Amino acid sequence: MDICAVCFTRAGVELAEKLNIEKIYAFHKYAGKHISFTGISEIMPVCWRQYRNILFIGACGIAVRAIAPFIVDKQIDPAVVVCDDRGQNVISLVAGHIGGANRLALLIAEKTGGRAVITTATDVNEKFAVDTWAKENNLYITDMNMVKTISAALLDNETVGFYSKLYETPEGLFDNGRIGIYAGYNNLKPFDKTLVLVPKCIVAGIGCKKGIDKDTVRSVLMKVLDENNINIHSIYKIASIDIKKDEKGLIELAEELGVDFVTYSAEELNSLKGDFSRSVFVEDTTGVDCVCERACAANFGKVIVKKYSENGVTIALGENVNEL
């Protein structure tokens, strides 16, 4: 686990060692072989930037003051847990659901024999936690304000709906309601107020002319997505042929979207079985009859949008249910 411990006493260091935490930051008097600090401000920028989980072993107030300048948003903040140096009380402090602090607190309490202190209302009242469920299923949350609305409705015992062709209805949700959740890659809003959760399961197969710029590729991609009612956040990979592996426009678009860019040889693409579009010109140029559709299939994707061509760009979309 990507975690560090920040300790202020000898007992705290010993507890971190018992928990088998590799990166231990300790007050200089007790640091020994571990990373030494004299003031918490020395190490917090590094801890906050480098670790997805931070365990403070010491007083809760020290942890609150230490992290306060760094807190930005629950979607990106690391999980922060605080426990006393005897491991009796393990407090989920920041990013309980999305960051996983609640789960981390429970795990640590189980190891120390202590008590996990969880204060998020849905957990305390044993209600469905939509942001936790989204994280567990690797779903992009389109609207954090709607997460609050869903949680408030559940706490008020209001019927909350759920619709998806990809996921079973979670316990505590129904197929109807004034407000609800849609989990899928289409831009659907089946309820009066709908929280859209988007799975990362769409591969964009792309072919293009040499020297294409990112904005041109992005424009064509957005047109294909819009015409087929597919959410851009569902894309998890851009794929092409290996002669395009250094194509700046494709590389930059993948970086902008935060997804992988992968390429395949002509032999790999030609070996795939299926009903693909065919272009004599493309085949003469690349050795493959259709780069974009075959690139989708190379990622275990079922081609759901066939080749579309515009401005020197060809795009196909494939669904990979193995990513769900």
ABEGO torsion letter per residue (X at the ends): XBBBBBBABAAAAAAAAAAGBABBBBBAAAAEABBBBABAAAAAAAAAAABABBBBBEBAAAAAAAAAAABABAAABBBBBBBBAAGABBBBABGAAAAGAAAAAAAAAAAAGBBBBBABAAAAAGBBBAAAAAAAAGBBBABAAAAAAAAAAAAAGBBBBBBBAABBBBBGBBABEABBBBBEABBBBABABBBBBBBBABBBBBBBBBGBBAAAAAAAAAAAAAAAGBBAAABABBBBBAAAAABAAAAAAAAAAGBBBBBBBAAAAAABBEBBBBBAAAAAAAGBABAAAAAAAAAGBBBABBBBBBGGBBBBBBBBAAAX
